[in-house]
């Protein structure tokens, strides 16, 4: 058995969740926040059998897309601009970050 943790951008959340339900995957959804852009994400915890992992990864890849977003400049509270972005920058966001973990034991109470 595997535990798949998929961190997806909130824009892809509903599409992926619907596809997971339709595909028969049981999931727990957690609200999360990215560290770099401080944007809303959703983390899906999905338990599945080993032989279904490839199907699950294809499903995630099909519903989670990268896109370009303009990142506004960060400002310093003390007026020191060292290390801070001073101009808007295009960054690639979205897609999914996926971790596949072995599960030694699973119990449902």
Secondary structure by P-SEA (a helix, b strand, c coil): cbbbbbbbcccaaaaaaaaaaaacccbbbbbbbbccccbbbbbbbbbbcccaaaaaaaaaaacbbbbbbbbcbbbbccccccccccbbbbbbbbccbbbbbbbcccccc
